Amino acid sequence: MSKPFKSLILIPARMASTRLPGKPLADIAGKPMIVHVAERAVASGLGRVVVATDSTEIKEAVEAHGLEAVMTRGDHESGSDRIYEALQLIDPNKEFDAVINVQGDLPTIDPALIKTALQPLIEGPADIATLGVEISDIQEKTNPNVVKIVGSPLAESNKLRALYFTRATAPYGDGPLYHHIGLYAYRREALEKFVALGQSVLEIREKLEQLRALEAGMRIDVEVVQSFPLGVDTPEDLEKARQVLSR
């Protein structure tokens, strides 16, 4: 690359969680969960961090801790749609080259993981970059809630070129299986293309948004990392996060 990417981290957050109502504002060690996520994104050192939300409560909580938030519409079907609206509001002059989408329910995420997600865009031709970790738990290999990456290893690197994502146990045969970490870095033009596409056949069937990009011929590269961040989806997950961040 002739110059490093100027990157923007966007964190979509909404209150409409069915398993854990009010999840973004759940208290963890004296701060709302969404604040922990935003602070860790700031600690990655990649640049500007903005929470994109449809909730005035979330916006006020984020700003009360000296962080930035922007209001977006309430009718978005996905986090990708929400961050694209936020990008248009924040950066109408298109100054940012890359956008990193960090989920708002990862309060213990290592800032280094966020930084790592950008590497495939800096180092190669990918349209979209994401993360994966080798599965070590036997039960995860057959768990449909664990999304697997089917990918082709790229020479002399810790990267895969993603060929498919699935809830099934794949690929068949001997060799590692990889658990997908749902954190994405997009080239700006790739995000614009992605949100303009309609839902694809395999995306609907597998309930996996990233398949829309692959079906449209976009390239997704995966950086393989060593740890999986704790995602908070249930009261039990929330308690785990409280234990980690209270130490």
Secondary structure, 3 states (H helix, E strand, C coil): CCCCCCEEEEEEECCCCCCCCCHHHCEECCEEHHHHHHHHHHHCCCCCEEEEECCHHHHHHHHHCCCEEEECCCCCCCHHHHHHHHHHHHCCCCCCCEEEECCCCCCCCCHHHHHHHCHHHHHCCCCEEEEEEECCCHHHHHCCCCCEEEEEECCCCCEEEEEEEECCCCCCCCCCCEEEEEEEEEEHHHHHHHHHCCCCHHHHHHCCCHHHHHHCCCCEEEEEECCCCCCCCCHHHHHHHHHHHCC
